[in-house]
Amino acid sequence: METIGGREVSELYKLESKFYDAVWGKRPKEVSFYSGLISGYGKKVLELGVGTAALALPLALEGYEVTGIDNSSEMLAMADRKALGFDESIRQRLTLISADMRSFDLAEKGFDFAFIAFNTFLHLLSHEDQLNCLNCIGRHLRPRGGLVVDVFQLDPRRPEGVLRLDFTIKSPQTGAEVIKYYQQYMDYAQQVMDIYNVYNINEVGTSRTYTTRYRLRIILRGELELLLDKAGFEVINVFGSFDKEPQGTASKKIIMMAEKR
């Protein structure tokens, strides 16, 4: 067994960048959700944790000028390669930048809208890191600019320590079969979730196993509201899904929309 050591999230995405789009690359409901919100603010969009540009490229296709930051060189390289398949006019509306979401300072400011999708905000494990991130966003938004933070809502009834199948896919790059399992453990006192992933990668005549381990912050709705308030944002809506359902106890998501004061 080859072990990708440590808790570094970068190691997770170094591995998953190879097949990320085969699993999570097509998210039309999310694209429609964000596009509908952004249209009320303007054209200049900032995405934190842009990854392979699964959302950024479709938004650029709709005419938005999207700047995406990420700290994974492998994910950004995949986004660059994907962008080559689009017309030059669309590629010019997409800017990809390697940056840390806790401390970025872009030359461009005055964005109309920013968003952090797909639980990316949960990689920030401390209030200091969370506020640094939100303060950075605030410095890059115009007054009354919009912000959406999308995180999952934890179901405390979900059993811990159970090894579950996440997905089975064919790698689009090599044709190898990739089987991913995961298990999670909660520390409610520290508000963190430890996640262990096991990947079996099967090619003709060979089989390899990799493991990754990383942490996510367990965050509740009220805590996120307070963080946004402290960072100078006014919460204007909270959804429980990309269908814009009201957020409640049974919701799987906390999708919080705010505006810069």
C-alpha positions, 0 to 999 in steps of 0.5 A: 500500500502506498500512503500519501502522508499527512493531513494536507488537503493538497495531497487529496486534490493531487490524487483526485485531480486525475478523475475529479471531473468524471465524478463532480465535473457536471453540476448544471443545477449549481451553475443555474443556481449561481447564475441566477443569483449573480445576474442580479449583481453584475458580471465580475465574479470571484470563485474561491476554490475554483478547482477544475473550473467545473462551475467557472467555465460554464459561468464564463460560457454564460458571459460572466467574467470569472476569476478563480483562485485555488492552492492546488496546482494540479487542479488548476492545471486540469482547469487550464487544459479544459479551457483549451477546449473552449473558444478564445472569447470564453477563455478570455473571460476566465482567469485562474490564479494560484492563491491561498483563500486565507491571504489572497490579494489580487490586482483586480478588486471591485468584484460584483459577486463571490462564492465558495462552493462545494464545502471548500469553506470547511477546510478552514479549521479555525475562526482566525482562518475563516475570518481571514478568508471572509475579510479577504473576500470583503476587500475584493468586493464592491459595496453591496457585492454578493457572497454565497458560502455553500457547506453541508449540514451535518446529520448527527444520526449518521454512524461514524467509522463505517467504511462506505463506498463513495464511487466507482468510475473509469478514469478518463485519462487512463481508463483505469477503474477507480473505486473510492471508499471513505469513513469519517469520525467526529470530534464535536468538542473541537468541531472537526471531522476526520475523513479517511479515503481509500482508493483502489485503482485497477489497471490491466495487470496491476492494482494499487491502493492509496489512502488520504486523510484530512479534516473538515470544520463542523460548522452550524448555521448560527456560527456561519451567520456570526462569522459573516456579520463579524467580517462585515457582511449582512446575511440576506437569505439561507437556502437548504438546497440549490432549488432555493428551498428554505434551510431547515433541520432536515436540509442537507446543506447550508447555502448562505447568501450575504452582501457586503455592507 
